């Protein structure tokens, strides 16, 4: 029973990722695309956690941490780029 519920949730997360991918491709604005990418990252982390539970292993926990950090940094970088037009600001010596 539990495994069936986990497989159904994996299917629903995959469907959600496809919807978010559509939003990334067809988003009317750049912030919509950033939110779509962030949504893909969060759902991917959830899918990996469920796969880890189904396979009864802790091997994927490090992958979850690394992808979570990279997703967060990517979202912050995109947001900063949208707000200021540059990710890394350089100070001029004028």
Phi and psi restraints in degrees (value plus and minus 20) as a CYANA .aco file:
   2 UNK   PHI     -84.3   -44.3
   2 UNK   PSI     -60.0   -20.0
   3 UNK   PHI     -85.6   -45.6
   3 UNK   PSI     -55.3   -15.3
   4 UNK   PHI     -84.6   -44.6
   4 UNK   PSI     -63.6   -23.6
   5 UNK   PHI     -83.9   -43.9
   5 UNK   PSI     -60.6   -20.6
   6 UNK   PHI     -85.3   -45.3
   6 UNK   PSI     -59.4   -19.4
   7 UNK   PHI     -87.7   -47.7
   7 UNK   PSI     -57.2   -17.2
   8 UNK   PHI     -84.5   -44.5
   8 UNK   PSI     -62.0   -22.0
   9 UNK   PHI     -86.6   -46.6
   9 UNK   PSI     -55.5   -15.5
  10 UNK   PHI     -81.3   -41.3
  10 UNK   PSI     -62.4   -22.4
  11 UNK   PHI     -83.1   -43.1
  11 UNK   PSI     -63.0   -23.0
  12 UNK   PHI     -87.5   -47.5
  12 UNK   PSI     -57.1   -17.1
  13 UNK   PHI     -85.6   -45.6
  13 UNK   PSI     -57.9   -17.9
  14 UNK   PHI     -84.1   -44.1
  14 UNK   PSI     -60.5   -20.5
  15 UNK   PHI     -83.4   -43.4
  15 UNK   PSI     -61.8   -21.8
  16 UNK   PHI     -84.1   -44.1
  16 UNK   PSI     -57.8   -17.8
  17 UNK   PHI     -85.1   -45.1
  17 UNK   PSI     -58.9   -18.9
  18 UNK   PHI     -84.7   -44.7
  18 UNK   PSI     -60.3   -20.3
  19 UNK   PHI     -84.7   -44.7
  19 UNK   PSI     -61.8   -21.8
  20 UNK   PHI     -86.8   -46.8
  20 UNK   PSI     -55.9   -15.9
  21 UNK   PHI     -85.0   -45.0
  21 UNK   PSI     -57.6   -17.6
  22 UNK   PHI     -81.2   -41.2
  22 UNK   PSI     -61.0   -21.0
  23 UNK   PHI     -84.9   -44.9
  23 UNK   PSI     -56.8   -16.8
  24 UNK   PHI     -85.3   -45.3
  24 UNK   PSI     -60.9   -20.9
  25 UNK   PHI     -94.8   -54.8
  25 UNK   PSI     -62.0   -22.0
  26 UNK   PHI    -128.8   -88.8
  26 UNK   PSI     -11.4    28.6
  27 UNK   PHI     -75.0   -35.0
  27 UNK   PSI     115.2   155.2
  28 UNK   PHI     -87.8   -47.8
  28 UNK   PSI     -44.8    -4.8
  29 UNK   PHI    -157.5  -117.5
  29 UNK   PSI     146.1   186.1
  30 UNK   PHI     -86.0   -46.0
  30 UNK   PSI     -59.3   -19.3
  31 UNK   PHI     -80.4   -40.4
  31 UNK   PSI     -54.2   -14.2
  32 UNK   PHI     -82.5   -42.5
  32 UNK   PSI     -58.5   -18.5
  33 UNK   PHI     -87.8   -47.8
  33 UNK   PSI     -58.4   -18.4
  34 UNK   PHI     -85.5   -45.5
  34 UNK   PSI     -62.4   -22.4
  35 UNK   PHI     -83.8   -43.8
  35 UNK   PSI     -58.7   -18.7
  36 UNK   PHI     -82.4   -42.4
  36 UNK   PSI     -62.8   -22.8
  37 UNK   PHI     -84.6   -44.6
  37 UNK   PSI     -60.0   -20.0
  38 UNK   PHI     -85.2   -45.2
  38 UNK   PSI     -58.2   -18.2
  39 UNK   PHI     -85.4   -45.4
  39 UNK   PSI     -59.0   -19.0
  40 UNK   PHI     -82.2   -42.2
  40 UNK   PSI     -63.1   -23.1
  41 UNK   PHI     -81.5   -41.5
  41 UNK   PSI     -65.4   -25.4
  42 UNK   PHI     -86.2   -46.2
  42 UNK   PSI     -62.5   -22.5
  43 UNK   PHI     -89.0   -49.0
  43 UNK   PSI     -54.0   -14.0
  44 UNK   PHI     -84.5   -44.5
  44 UNK   PSI     -61.1   -21.1
  45 UNK   PHI     -81.5   -41.5
  45 UNK   PSI     -61.2   -21.2
  46 UNK   PHI     -84.8   -44.8
  46 UNK   PSI     -60.7   -20.7
  47 UNK   PHI     -83.6   -43.6
  47 UNK   PSI     -61.5   -21.5
  48 UNK   PHI     -84.5   -44.5
  48 UNK   PSI     -58.8   -18.8
  49 UNK   PHI     -84.0   -44.0
  49 UNK   PSI     -61.3   -21.3
  50 UNK   PHI     -87.3   -47.3
  50 UNK   PSI     -60.4   -20.4
  51 UNK   PHI     -81.6   -41.6
  51 UNK   PSI     -58.6   -18.6
  52 UNK   PHI     -83.0   -43.0
  52 UNK   PSI     -58.0   -18.0
  53 UNK   PHI     -89.6   -49.6
  53 UNK   PSI     -63.3   -23.3
  54 UNK   PHI     -83.0   -43.0
  54 UNK   PSI     -61.7   -21.7
  55 UNK   PHI    -102.4   -62.4
  55 UNK   PSI     -23.9    16.1
  56 UNK   PHI      34.2    74.2
  56 UNK   PSI      31.2    71.2
  57 UNK   PHI    -157.5  -117.5
  57 UNK   PSI     135.8   175.8
  58 UNK   PHI    -125.5   -85.5
  58 UNK   PSI      -9.8    30.2
  59 UNK   PHI     -87.6   -47.6
  59 UNK   PSI     -44.7    -4.7
  60 UNK   PHI    -109.5   -69.5
  60 UNK   PSI     -22.7    17.3
  61 UNK   PHI     -84.5   -44.5
  61 UNK   PSI     -57.0   -17.0
  62 UNK   PHI     -87.3   -47.3
  62 UNK   PSI     -56.8   -16.8
  63 UNK   PHI     -83.7   -43.7
  63 UNK   PSI     -61.2   -21.2
  64 UNK   PHI     -81.6   -41.6
  64 UNK   PSI     -64.9   -24.9
  65 UNK   PHI     -82.2   -42.2
  65 UNK   PSI     -66.3   -26.3
  66 UNK   PHI     -85.3   -45.3
  66 UNK   PSI     -65.8   -25.8
  67 UNK   PHI     -84.6   -44.6
  67 UNK   PSI     -55.3   -15.3
  68 UNK   PHI     -83.5   -43.5
  68 UNK   PSI     -64.0   -24.0
  69 UNK   PHI     -85.2   -45.2
  69 UNK   PSI     -65.1   -25.1
  70 UNK   PHI     -84.8   -44.8
  70 UNK   PSI     -58.4   -18.4
  71 UNK   PHI     -84.4   -44.4
  71 UNK   PSI     -62.7   -22.7
  72 UNK   PHI     -83.9   -43.9
  72 UNK   PSI     -66.5   -26.5
  73 UNK   PHI     -83.4   -43.4
  73 UNK   PSI     -59.7   -19.7
  74 UNK   PHI     -83.4   -43.4
  74 UNK   PSI     -62.0   -22.0
  75 UNK   PHI     -84.7   -44.7
  75 UNK   PSI     -61.7   -21.7
  76 UNK   PHI     -85.1   -45.1
  76 UNK   PSI     -61.3   -21.3
  77 UNK   PHI     -84.6   -44.6
  77 UNK   PSI     -65.0   -25.0
  78 UNK   PHI     -82.5   -42.5
  78 UNK   PSI     -62.2   -22.2
  79 UNK   PHI     -83.1   -43.1
  79 UNK   PSI     -62.5   -22.5
  80 UNK   PHI     -85.6   -45.6
  80 UNK   PSI     -59.6   -19.6
  81 UNK   PHI     -83.5   -43.5
  81 UNK   PSI     -62.1   -22.1
  82 UNK   PHI     -86.9   -46.9
  82 UNK   PSI     -55.2   -15.2
  83 UNK   PHI     -97.0   -57.0
  83 UNK   PSI     -63.1   -23.1
  84 UNK   PHI    -133.6   -93.6
  84 UNK   PSI     -34.8     5.2
  85 UNK   PHI      67.2   107.2
  85 UNK   PSI     -21.7    18.3
  86 UNK   PHI    -168.1  -128.1
  86 UNK   PSI     124.9   164.9
  87 UNK   PHI    -106.2   -66.2
  87 UNK   PSI     -66.4   -26.4
  88 UNK   PHI    -129.6   -89.6
  88 UNK   PSI      99.2   139.2
  89 UNK   PHI    -112.1   -72.1
  89 UNK   PSI     113.6   153.6
  90 UNK   PHI    -129.1   -89.1
  90 UNK   PSI     114.9   154.9
  91 UNK   PHI    -106.7   -66.7
  91 UNK   PSI     112.1   152.1
  92 UNK   PHI    -111.5   -71.5
  92 UNK   PSI     133.6   173.6
  93 UNK   PHI    -117.2   -77.2
  93 UNK   PSI      10.5    50.5
